[in-house]
Amino acid sequence: MLNYMTSIKGEITDIVIEEMIGYYNSQRMKLYYLENEVSNIKNSSLPIRNTSRILRNLAERLLKEQQSVALNLSSMEY
């Protein structure tokens, strides 16, 4: 993957930087939507048991997304 990301001189190309920014923005939007889901659930009138289960599941998904973003961005740096 890194082979096509660098120029002949080994420099990161503008295309790669644009791809990284696009990827980062798409991951950020996913996190934004998950946070909105959590906020909507907190404000809804679901029974407490269901709400806590749903919030726990969303928190786990949010954590996985954050870890995925961090891992992918750090792997792009190398």
Backbone bond lengths (Angstrom), bond angles and torsions (degrees), N, CA, C in turn:
res aa  C-N    CA-C-N  psi(-1)  N-CA   C-N-CA  omega(-1)  CA-C   N-CA-C  phi
1 M - - - 1.449 - - 1.529 110.65 -
2 L 1.312 116.05 -41.22 1.459 118.66 -178.73 1.519 112.14 -68.78
3 N 1.333 117.57 -23.73 1.462 119.71 -179.45 1.515 111.87 -60.68
4 Y 1.322 117.73 -45.12 1.459 119.50 -178.97 1.518 111.83 -78.45
5 M 1.326 117.15 -14.16 1.460 120.80 -176.95 1.525 112.65 -82.31
6 T 1.308 117.62 -14.98 1.462 119.82 -176.61 1.525 110.23 -114.83
7 S 1.304 115.02 154.21 1.463 120.16 177.86 1.523 109.13 -80.13
8 I 1.322 115.34 -178.70 1.463 120.27 179.38 1.527 110.62 -60.30
9 K 1.315 117.15 -34.43 1.461 121.68 -179.97 1.523 112.17 -79.06
10 G 1.324 117.44 -4.26 1.457 120.39 -179.39 1.514 113.50 87.93
11 E 1.327 116.93 11.45 1.460 120.17 179.71 1.521 109.68 -90.35
12 I 1.305 116.52 149.08 1.460 120.56 175.96 1.522 107.86 -73.07
13 T 1.326 116.55 132.17 1.463 120.89 -176.78 1.523 111.29 -85.15
14 D 1.332 115.20 163.57 1.467 121.03 177.72 1.520 111.44 -61.51
15 I 1.331 116.30 -35.78 1.466 120.46 179.90 1.519 110.17 -61.81
16 V 1.312 116.19 -42.00 1.461 120.35 179.81 1.518 110.42 -65.10
17 I 1.306 116.42 -42.24 1.464 119.89 179.23 1.520 109.98 -62.02
18 E 1.335 117.00 -42.19 1.468 120.36 177.63 1.525 111.02 -62.91
19 E 1.347 116.93 -40.43 1.462 120.51 177.99 1.524 110.94 -63.99
20 M 1.327 116.55 -41.51 1.467 120.30 179.44 1.529 110.50 -63.81
21 I 1.327 116.65 -42.09 1.463 120.61 178.97 1.524 110.05 -64.88
22 G 1.331 117.24 -42.89 1.462 120.95 177.72 1.516 112.00 -61.73
23 Y 1.337 115.84 -42.83 1.468 119.94 178.62 1.524 110.42 -63.90
24 Y 1.319 116.39 -45.48 1.461 120.88 179.39 1.524 110.49 -59.31
25 N 1.323 117.21 -45.27 1.466 120.76 -179.64 1.520 111.96 -63.98
26 S 1.335 117.66 -39.49 1.467 119.41 179.22 1.522 110.70 -66.74
27 Q 1.327 117.25 -38.65 1.467 120.06 177.61 1.522 110.37 -67.14
28 R 1.320 116.09 -38.53 1.461 120.18 178.59 1.524 111.01 -63.48
29 M 1.331 117.08 -38.04 1.462 120.66 177.88 1.521 111.07 -66.19
30 K 1.336 117.71 -38.62 1.465 120.63 176.74 1.522 110.02 -59.93
31 L 1.322 116.07 -45.33 1.463 120.15 179.24 1.523 110.78 -63.64
32 Y 1.314 116.81 -38.80 1.461 121.18 178.77 1.529 110.51 -61.44
33 Y 1.339 116.97 -44.95 1.464 120.35 179.94 1.526 111.58 -65.75
34 L 1.327 117.23 -38.07 1.463 119.85 176.91 1.525 110.80 -64.14
35 E 1.322 116.62 -41.86 1.466 119.77 178.12 1.524 111.01 -63.21
36 N 1.331 116.79 -38.09 1.467 119.86 176.65 1.519 111.43 -64.80
37 E 1.339 117.07 -39.08 1.460 120.29 176.87 1.523 110.60 -59.73
38 V 1.329 115.79 -44.96 1.464 120.09 179.23 1.520 110.11 -60.85
39 S 1.300 116.78 -44.76 1.463 120.81 179.89 1.521 111.29 -62.56
40 N 1.320 117.42 -42.82 1.465 120.82 178.78 1.521 111.86 -64.28
41 I 1.313 116.35 -38.82 1.465 119.71 179.38 1.519 110.38 -67.00
42 K 1.323 116.42 -41.16 1.467 119.63 178.37 1.523 110.95 -60.08
43 N 1.316 116.76 -35.37 1.460 121.16 -177.05 1.528 113.47 -88.22
44 S 1.319 117.29 -5.41 1.467 119.67 -178.52 1.522 110.41 -84.17
45 S 1.317 115.53 174.42 1.466 120.31 -178.01 1.523 111.71 -107.59
46 L 1.315 117.72 33.39 1.457 121.02 177.18 1.524 110.08 -68.17
47 P 1.324 116.84 153.22 1.469 118.63 174.91 1.527 110.70 -57.22
48 I 1.300 115.61 149.41 1.470 120.64 -174.40 1.527 111.63 -58.09
49 R 1.322 117.69 -41.46 1.464 120.08 -177.71 1.527 110.57 -61.04
50 N 1.319 117.09 -47.42 1.463 120.14 179.84 1.524 111.41 -65.06
51 T 1.295 116.66 -40.14 1.460 120.48 -179.58 1.519 110.96 -62.28
52 S 1.313 117.70 -44.95 1.466 119.50 -178.60 1.523 110.91 -65.07
53 R 1.324 117.42 -38.27 1.468 120.58 178.33 1.526 110.12 -66.02
54 I 1.313 116.55 -45.31 1.467 120.76 -179.69 1.526 110.59 -64.46
55 L 1.321 116.98 -42.42 1.469 120.30 178.48 1.523 111.11 -63.12
56 R 1.321 116.77 -40.21 1.465 120.11 178.77 1.532 109.81 -63.20
57 N 1.333 116.80 -43.90 1.468 120.36 178.59 1.526 111.46 -63.01
58 L 1.323 116.70 -42.94 1.466 119.84 178.98 1.523 111.61 -66.16
59 A 1.327 116.51 -38.52 1.465 119.71 178.07 1.522 110.23 -63.03
60 E 1.327 116.95 -39.72 1.461 120.34 177.80 1.528 110.82 -65.32
61 R 1.334 117.02 -42.74 1.465 120.47 177.73 1.521 111.12 -63.01
62 L 1.321 116.43 -41.42 1.460 121.13 179.54 1.524 110.57 -63.01
63 L 1.323 116.74 -43.80 1.458 120.91 178.59 1.529 110.52 -61.90
64 K 1.329 117.36 -43.92 1.466 120.60 179.25 1.526 111.07 -62.63
65 E 1.329 116.83 -41.28 1.468 120.28 178.41 1.525 110.76 -63.42
66 Q 1.336 116.77 -43.17 1.464 120.06 -179.90 1.521 110.62 -63.55
67 Q 1.328 116.97 -42.54 1.458 120.47 179.16 1.521 110.73 -65.38
68 S 1.330 116.45 -39.07 1.460 120.84 178.98 1.527 110.91 -63.76
69 V 1.319 116.41 -44.07 1.467 120.55 178.69 1.521 109.93 -61.66
70 A 1.317 116.74 -47.59 1.463 120.60 -178.47 1.524 111.06 -62.31
71 L 1.324 117.02 -43.19 1.458 120.79 -179.55 1.522 111.30 -64.93
72 N 1.328 116.52 -45.40 1.463 119.81 -178.85 1.522 112.05 -66.83
73 L 1.318 117.25 -39.62 1.464 119.14 178.29 1.518 111.21 -68.20
74 S 1.332 117.56 -39.31 1.460 119.00 179.82 1.523 110.87 -69.18
75 S 1.337 117.80 -33.78 1.465 119.06 177.98 1.523 111.29 -71.14
76 M 1.328 118.05 -27.07 1.466 120.72 177.57 1.517 111.36 -72.73
77 E 1.321 116.72 -24.40 1.465 119.70 -179.48 1.515 111.61 -70.31
78 Y 1.324 117.74 -23.54 1.461 120.73 -176.78 1.461 110.45 -100.76
